[in-house]
Amino acid sequence: MTLLRNWNSAARKLQWSRGLRAGLAVLVASLVCRMLGQPIGWAALGGFEAILVDNGGPYWSRLLTMGTLMLGGAAACLVASLAATPLAVALLVTAAFCFAITYARVIAQPIASTSVIILVIYFAGFGGASHSLHGALIEAFQFALGCAWATLLSLILWPLDPFRPARLQVAACYNTLAIFTAQVKDTAPQSDQREAERARVHQLQRTMRLTMEEARAALEATAARTASRTVRARSLTVLLETADMLFAKTIRWTEFVENTEDEVSRLALLDALRWLSGAERAIADGLRERPADAAASFTSEGSHSLEFLLGREQEIAKRKLTDSPLIAHFAADESDAMQNIQIAFEAVHALWSGLDIRAGDVAKRWSALADHGLAERQLAAGAAMSWTEIVRANWTGQSLMMRHALRVAVVGAIDVAIMWSMHLAHASWLGMTSVIVLQPYGSGTYRKSMQRVAGTIAGGVLAAVLAASIHSQMGIVIVLTATSVLTLATYAVNYAWYSFFLTPTFVLMSLPHLRDWHFAGVRIEMTLIGALVAVLAMRLLWPEQEKLELGRLLGQAAAADSAYVAAMLRFWKARPEERQAAERQVLAPARRRSGLAVIDAQETLDRLLLEPDLSWKQDTSGSEWESALTFVTYLQRFARAVTALAIVGTASESAVHRVEVVISRLDELSRSMVANQAVKPTDTMLPAASALYTESNIAEQQLRRLERQVNVMERAAASLQQQHRLESS
């Protein structure tokens, strides 16, 4: 049912497009080879793998990726075919080639996207029938032609909008925000549902931050070379930067809903969240598909503007006149959100119309958002290390990719030795399986191995039935086309399903002769052995001790939260006319770095919790798991509290002093955790009976929350380190 639901979703359209293109690429390559009296395997393989590595995006980046596969795969085919004998040479060349291709993943994205496939081609060439220079050149040429045909099909004959990936990713940001804001509940401070609501907020932060980073990466990869494309690039930049601003407001408003006890204020906040959700959903819908009215509804006189801007402006004006300081302050913040919505509406219209028109009092702000986004991308590009610096930086035993490359090299040599000893046709599937399922982390390797084995066994049964039932070469081509479509269509849905359809595809592609249904058994046997080799390698060869890395990542996340608080201080000290620019240039980057650091720590903890091998978990006490989970949870809550305090707080002498104490404590906590030194909780905090603490003083409440949360993180870190010391002793 999950698979069927995913197939019907909008995200599956791209996958079906890839699947159909893969089927067409394999079909044409197979027919051409059949007409020329050549085996269909290498050309069909080249077309299939080229479509597999084409993940969409701008034409130039797609061309680089597919070109890297074509050249790297052809080279792999030549090297493997010529280095198959004697055994000593085969072992040495295989280990060196596997190491070089895997380590090269640190250099550039095209290599990272194609390295595993290049190794698959290497083992296909190693286990092939031809080991002469002439035969190797023919196979490499056929593979390259298959890749070239798939590239032509994807980029010219069946093109996609270069901005479509970035546009859909930005739309996903607004859709995530719209769903979340619509579901914020009127949760009383003492309600039993408070923890569930907090968990949902944490999940939003993680999902939203990851979605925004994907959108940012897609936008950075989309070059703007003409005037019309520049308008679209600037519009998407504005929409992404505006989503970041609205993201911060959503977190602030949710924080206020959760903590205020004033019923009138809570209802006003909830009403604003519903309004914001509707506006964000309209933006998301306007980005996913071209509006029938060419986005005229997003103009200043359009229906969306009438619904979400003009009517709301009157409501905000009424709230500004209220006697409640909180509602009056919130009305000003809502007015700022309305300006962001107006900016986003104008960007959606510009995206589809190509008219870069900015009107009203937000025109300057619109340009500032676009320029800030462009400057940030240029700064990131300028700050990037050269490939030689990246290679040198990772040339150490402390580098995750260095250890993974060494592991892949050893596994490749072991696979060659096993293949040599078995003397089986197409034993190369053993090596293919090992390099595919072997991941940098243990949990990923175990999970992918299980999915690969389960899918291959089921797919092997299907392959045997198909092989026994098909009586002609043309029938093989037709079925091969269908399975290629299904393989690529399920690639992003579930890896087990992908393996299920992949098995008959490759079995039929390399079938020695018609109706040889026993050949599917070879595929299953080689897959089982290859997966076993990968799992044993992960257990025995430089096993990644993510548990030991967790403390360092938690310390780095604490440092990122500290930097976010320091950015809040700089934001407080900005003059009123500089506040908008300071939020974009000071607060937003610090909030982004904090969110990404917390995600890194949380993903490491998640991998540990999902580890299939539970032996080391049994040695870990429940209190240690509780401490680690508590620390990650309060890192997230701390960032939320800073987001809220940044707007309601002021740079009074007392507040600045207390914030500086919080920064100092977080910095010390970070240093201690990174260096694995003892953490000493200080429990520094104003007494609960402080005259500053009143229900109407939201800034004081948020500041006290920061202090309490630092206390909790210090105690959790101390407990975590104590457990580590006990285990070490």
FENVENKA-V274022 format. One record per pair of residues at least 12 apart in sequence whose C-alpha atoms are under 10 Angstrom apart, sorted by the first residue. I is the first residue (numbers start at 1). GAP is how many residues later the second one is. Records with the same first field share a line. If there is no record, write none. Layout:
I->GAP  GAP
This chain:
2->491  492
3->487  490  491  494
4->489
6->484  486  487  488
7->482  483  486
10->158  278
11->157  481
12->477  478  480  481
13->476
14->41  42  146  151  475
15->40  470  471  472  473  474  475  476  477  478
16->469  470  471  472  473  474  475
17->137  141  143  468  471  472
18->30  33  34  36  37  38  136  466  467  468  469  470  471  473
19->29  32  33  462  463  464  465  466  467  468  469  470  471  472
20->31  461  462  464  465  466  467  468  469
21->26  27  30  31  129  132  133  137  460  463  464  467
22->22  25  26  27  28  29  30  128  131  132  459  460  461  462  463  464  465  466  467
23->21  24  25  28  455  456  457  458  459  460  461  462  463  464  465
24->23  24  126  129  457  458  460  461
25->18  19  20  21  22  23  24  25  26  121  122  124  125  126  127  128  129  456  459  460
26->14  15  17  18  19  20  21  22  23  25  120  123  124  451  452  454  455  456  458  459  483
27->13  17  20  21  450  451  452  453  454  455  457
28->15  16  19  118  121  122  449  453
29->12  13  14  15  16  17  18  19  113  114  116  117  118  120  121  448
30->12  13  14  15  17  116  444  446  447  448  450  451  479
31->13  443  446  447
32->12
33->109
34->439  440  443
38->104
39->100  103  470  471
40->102  437  469  470
41->98  101  102  105  465  467  468  469  470
42->35  79  82  83  96  97  98  99  100  101  102  103  104  105  467  468
43->96  97  98  99  100  101  102  103  104  105  106
44->98  99  101  102  103  106  433  436  437  440  462  465
45->76  79  97  98  99  101  102  460  461  464  465
46->23  24  27  28  75  94  95  96  97  98  99  100  101  102  103  104
47->23  95  96  97  98  99  100  101  102  103  104  106
48->98  99  102  433  436  437  439  440  457
49->17  20  21  24  65  68  69  71  72  94  97  98  101  439
50->15  16  17  18  19  20  64  67  93  94  96  97  98  99  100  101  104
51->15  96  99  100  102  103  437
52->14  61  62  65  98  435  436  439
53->12  13  16  57  60  61  64
54->12  59  60  96  97  100  101
55->58  110
56->98  99  103  104  105  106  107  108  109  110  162
57->103  104  105  106  107  108  109  161  162  164  165
58->97  102  103  104  105  106  107  108  160  161  162  163  164  165  166
59->95  96  97  100  101  102  103  104  162  163  164
60->95  102  161  162  163
61->48  49  101  160  161  162
62->48  89  92  93  100
63->47  88  89  91  92
64->45  46  47
65->43  44  45  46  47  48  49  86
66->44  45  47  48  81  82  84  85  88
67->43  47  77  80  81  84
68->42  43  45  46  47  50
69->41  42  44  45  46  47  48  49  52  74  75  78
70->44  48  70  71  73  74  75  76  77  78  81
71->47  69  72  73  76
72->29  39  42  43  45  46  47  49  50  72
73->41  42  44  45  46  47  48  49  52  67  70  71  74
74->44  47  48  51  62  63  64  65  66  67  68  69  70  71  73
75->43  46  47  61  62  65  69
76->21  25  42  43  44  45  46  47  48  49  50  64
77->41  42  43  44  45  46  47  48  49  51  54  59  60  61  62  63  64  66
78->43  44  47  48  53  54  55  56  57  58  59  60  61  62  63
79->14  15  18  43  46  47  52  54  57
80->13  14  17  39  41  42  43  44  45  46  47  48  51  56
81->41  42  43  44  45  46  47  48  49  50  51  52  54  55  56  58  59
82->43  44  48  49  50  51  53  54
83->42  43  48  49
84->41  42  43  44  46  47  48  332  336
85->41  46  335
87->326  329  330  333
88->325  329
90->36  323  326  327  330
91->318  319  321  322  323  324  325  326
92->317  318  320  321
93->316  319  320
94->25  28  29  32  314  315  316  317  318  319  320  321  322
95->310  311  312  313  314  315  316  317  318  319  321
96->309  310  312  313  314  316  317
97->22  25  311  312  315
98->17  18  20  21  24  307  308  309  310  311  312  313  314  315  337
99->303  304  305  306  307  308  309  310  311  313
100->15  305  306  308  309
101->13  14  15  17  18  304  307  308
102->12  13  14  16  17  299  300  302  303  304  305  306  307  333
103->12  288  291  292  297  298  299  300  301  302  303  305  306
104->283  286  287  297  298  301
105->286  296  300
106->281  284  285  287  288  295  296
107->278  279  280  281  282  283  284
108->278  279  282
115->320
116->316  319  320  321  322
117->315  318  319
119->289  293  312  313  316  317
120->308  309  311  312  313  314  315  316
121->19  22  307  311
122->306  309  310
123->289  292  293  303  304  305  306  307  308  309  310  312
124->302  303  304  305  306  307  308
125->14  15  301  303
126->290  293  300  301  302  305
127->289  292  293  296  297  298  299  300  301  302  303  304
128->297  298  299  300  382
129->296  297
162->56  57  59  60  61  62  67
163->55  56  58  59  60  61  66  69  70  73
164->54  55  58  123  124  125
165->49  50  52  53  54  56  57
166->48  49  50  51  52  53  54  55  56  67  70  71  74
167->48  51  52  65  66  68  69  72  73  117  120  121  122  184
168->47  50  116  117  119  120  121
169->42  43  44  45  46  47  48  49  50  71  115  118  119
170->41  42  43  44  45  46  48  49  66  67  69  70  71  73  113  114  117  118
171->40  41  44  65  68  69  72  109  110  111  112  113  114  115  116  117  118
172->36  39  40  42  43  109  112  113  115  116
173->34  35  36  37  38  39  40  41  42  66  67  70  71  74  107  111
174->34  37  38  65  66  68  69  70  72  73  103  105  106  107  108  109  110  111  113
175->33  102  105  106  107  108  109  110  113
176->28  31  32  35  71  101  104  105  108
177->27  28  30  31  66  69  70  73  99  100  103  104  107
178->72  95  96  97  98  99  100  101  102  103  104  105  106
179->25  98  99  101  102
180->20  21  23  24  28  70  74  93  94  97
181->23  66  69  70  72  73  89  91  92  93  94  95  96  97  99
182->88  89  91  92  93  94  95  96  99
183->14  17  87  90  91  94
184->13  16  17  66  69  70  73  74  86  89  90
185->12  69  72  73  85
186->68  71  72  77  80  81  83  84
187->70  71  72  73  79
188->69  70  71  72  73  74  75  78
189->68  69  70  71  72
190->68  69  71
191->67
194->64
197->57  61
198->56  57  60  435  438  439
199->434  437  438
201->49  50  53  54  435  436  439
202->49  431  434  435  438
203->433
204->43  47
205->42  43  46  390  391  393  394  431  434  435
206->389  390  392  393  396  397  430
207->392
208->35  36  39  387
209->35  38  382  383  384  386  387  390
210->385  386  389
212->28  29  31  32  380
213->27  379  383
215->21  22  25
216->20  21  24  25  157  161
217->160
219->14  15  17  18  21  158
220->13  17  153  154  156  157  158  160  161
221->156
227->127
228->123  125  126  127  128
229->122  125
230->121  124  126
231->116  119  120  121  122  123  124  125  126
232->115  116  117  118  119  120  121  122  123  124
233->118  137  141
234->113  116  117  122  132  133  135  136  137  139  140
235->108  109  111  112  113  114  115  116  117  119  121  131  132  134  135
236->51  108  111  112  114  115  134  137
237->110  132  133  134  135  136  137  140
238->102  105  106  108  109  110  127  128  129  130  131  132  133  134  135  136
239->44  48  101  102  104  105  106  107  108  109  112  127  130  131  134
240->104  129  130  133
241->99  103  125  128  129  131  132  343  347
242->95  97  98  99  101  102  105  124  127  128  342
243->37  97  98  101
244->340  344  345  347  348
245->91  92  95  338  339  342  343
246->30  34  90  91  92  94  95
248->339  340  343  392  395  396
249->24  84  85  87  88  394  395  398
250->23  26  27  87  393  394
251->388  389  390  391  392  393
252->81  388  389  390  391  392  393  394  395  396
253->13  16  17  19  20  77  80  81  390  391
254->12  15  16  19  386  390
255->382  385  386  388  389  390  447
256->13  14  70  74  385  388  442  446
257->12  13
259->436  439  442  443
260->66  435  436  437  438  441
261->434  435
262->64  433  434
264->60  63
265->59  60  61  62  63  65
266->61
268->51  59  62  63
269->58  61  62  65
272->40  43  44  58  59  62  65
273->61
275->32  33  34  37  63
276->32  58  61  62  65
278->26  29  30
279->25  26  28  29  30  59  62  63  65  66
280->28  61  64  65
282->15  16  22  26  63
283->15  21  58  61  62  64  65
284->64
286->12  59  62  63  65  66
287->61  62  64  65
289->63
290->58  61  62
291->57  58  61
294->54  55  56  57  58  59
295->50  51  53  54  55  56  57  58
296->49  50  52  53  54  56  57
297->48  51  52
298->44  46  47  48  49  50  51  52
299->43  46  47  48  49  50  51  58  59  60
300->42  45  46  59  60
302->43
304->38  41
305->36  37  40  41
308->30  33  34
309->26  29  30  32  33  36
310->28
312->22  23  26
313->21  22  25
315->16  20
316->12  14  15  16  17  18  19  22
317->14  15  18
318->13
319->12  13  15
320->12  15
324->372
325->371  372  373
326->322  370  371  372
329->318  319
330->317  318
333->314  315
336->244
339->22  23  26  27
340->22  25  26
342->17  18  20  24
343->15  16  19  20  22  23  24  26
344->22
346->12  13  16  17  20
347->19
365->215  216
368->212  213  216
369->212  215  216
372->209  212  213
373->211  212
376->209  213
397->145
400->40  41  142  144
401->39
402->38
403->37  138  139  140  141
404->34  35  36  37  134  137  138  139  140
405->35
406->135  136
407->28  31  32  33  127  130  131  133  134  135  136
408->26  27  30  31  32  126  129  130  133
409->26
410->127  131
411->20  23  24  27  119  122  123  125  126  127  130
412->18  19  20  22  23  121  122
413->18
414->17  116  119  123
415->12  13  14  15  16  17  18  19  20  114  115  118  119
416->12  14  15
418->12  13  111  112
419->12  107
424->98  102
425->87  94  97
426->81  84  85  86  93  96  97  100
427->95  96  98  99  100  103
428->95  98  99  102
429->77  93  94  95  96  97  98  99  100  101
430->92  93  94  95  96  97  98  99  100  101  102  103
431->95  96  98  99  100  102  103
432->94  95  98  99
433->16  19  20  90  93  94  95  96  97  98  99  100  101
434->15  92  93  94  95  96  97  98  99  100  101  103
435->95  96  98  99
436->12  13  16  94  95  98
437->12  13  14  15  16  93  94  95  96  97  98
438->92  93  95  96  97  99  100
439->95  96  99
440->98  103  104
441->97  102  103  104  105  163  166  167  170
442->92  93  95  96  97  101  102  103  104  165  166  169  170  171
443->92  95  101  103  163  164  165  166  167  168  169  170
444->163  166  167  168
445->86  89  90  92  93  166
446->85  86  88  89  90  92  93  165  166  167
447->48  88  163  164  165
448->47  48  83  87
449->47  78  79  81  82  83  85  86
450->45  46  78  81  82  85
451->43  44  45  46  47  48  49
452->43  44  45  46  47  48  51  75  76  79
453->43  46  47  71  72  74  75  76  77  78  79
454->41  42  43  45  46  70  73  74
455->40  41  42  43  44  45  46  47  48  69
456->40  41  42  43  44  45  46  47  48  64  67  68  69  71  72
457->42  43  46  63  64  66  67  68  70  71
458->38  39  41  42  43  45  46  66
459->37  38  39  40  41  42  43  44  45  46  48  61  64  65
460->39  40  41  42  43  44  47  57  58  59  60  61  62  63  64  65
461->39  42  43  56  59  60  63
462->38  39  41  42  55  58
463->37  38  39  40  41  42  43  44  45  54  55  56  57  58  60
464->40  43  44  51  52  53  54  55  56  57
465->39  50  52  53  55
466->13  38  41  42  49  50  51  54
467->12  37  40  41  44  46  47  48  49  50  51  52  53
468->46  47  48  49  50
469->45  46  47  48
470->38  44  45  46  47
471->43  44
472->42  43
473->35  40  41
476->29  32  33  35  38
477->31  32
479->25  26  29  30
480->22  24  25  26  27  28  29
481->24
482->19  23
483->17  18  19  20  21  22  23  25
484->17  18  20  21  22
485->16  17  20
486->12  14  15  16  19
487->12  13  14  15  16  17  18
488->13  14
489->12
490->12
503->17  20  21
504->16  19
506->14  17
507->12  13  14  15  16
508->12
545->63
546->58  59  61  62
547->57  58  60  61  69  70  177
548->128  176
549->52  55  56  125
550->50  51  52  53  54  55  58  78  123  124
551->50  77  119  121  122  123  124  125  166  169  170
552->49  118  119  120  121  122  123  124
553->44  45  46  47  48  49  51  52  117  120  121
554->43  44  46  47  48  50  51  74  77  78  81  115  116  119  120  163
555->42  43  46  111  112  113  114  115  116  117  118  119  120  121  162
556->38  41  42  44  45  111  113  114  115  117  118
557->36  37  38  39  40  41  42  43  44  45  75  78  79  109  113
558->36  39  40  73  74  77  80  81  105  107  108  109  110  111  112  113  115  152  155
559->35  38  104  107  108  109  110  111  112  115
560->30  31  32  33  34  35  36  37  38  75  79  106  107  110
561->29  30  32  33  34  36  37  74  75  77  78  81  102  105  106  109
562->28  32  76  77  80  97  98  100  101  102  103  104  105  107  108
563->24  27  28  30  31  100  103  104
564->22  23  24  25  26  27  28  29  30  31  75  78  79  82  99
565->22  25  26  29  73  74  76  77  78  80  81  94  95  97  98  101  141
566->20  21  24  93  94  96  97
567->15  16  18  19  20  21  22  23  24  75  79
568->14  15  18  19  22  23  74  75  77  78  79  81  82  83  91
569->17  18  77  80  81  82  86  87  90  91
570->12  13  16  17  76  81
571->12  14  15  16  75  76  79  80
572->74  75  76  77  78  79  80  84
573->77  78  79
574->77
579->68
583->63  64
587->56  59
588->55
591->48  49  51  52
594->41  42  45
595->40  41  44
597->38
598->34  35  37  38  41
599->33  37
601->27  30  31  34
602->26  27  29  30  31  33  34
605->20  23  24  27
606->23
609->16
619->108
620->103  104  107
621->102  103  106
623->93  96  97  100
624->92  93  95  96  97  98  99  100
625->95  98
626->90  93  94
627->85  86  88  89  90  91  92  93  94  96
628->85  88  89  91  92
629->87
630->82  83  85  86  87
631->78  79  81  82  83  84  85  86  89
632->81  84
633->76  80
634->72  74  75  76  77  78  79  82
635->74  75  77  78
637->68  69  72
638->64  67  68  69  70  71  72  75
639->67
640->62  66
641->58  60  61  62  63  64  65  68
642->60  61  63  64
643->59
644->54  55  58  59
645->53  54  55  56  57  58  60  61
646->53  56
647->52
648->49  50  51  52  54
649->48  49  50  51  53  54
650->49
655->44  45  48
658->26  27  28  45  46  48  49
659->44  47  48
661->23  24  46
662->22  23  41  44  45  47  48  49
663->47
665->16  17  19  42  45  46  49
666->44  45  47  48
668->12  46
669->12  41  44  45  48  49
670->44  47
672->45  46  49
673->44  45  47  48
676->45  48  49
677->41  44
678->39  40  41  43  44  47
679->35  36  37  38  39  40  41  42  43
680->34  35  37  38
681->29  30  31  32  33  34  35  36  37
682->28  29  32  33
683->24  25  26  27  28  29  31  32
684->23  24  26  27
685->18  19  20  21  22  23  25  26
686->18  21  22
687->17
688->16
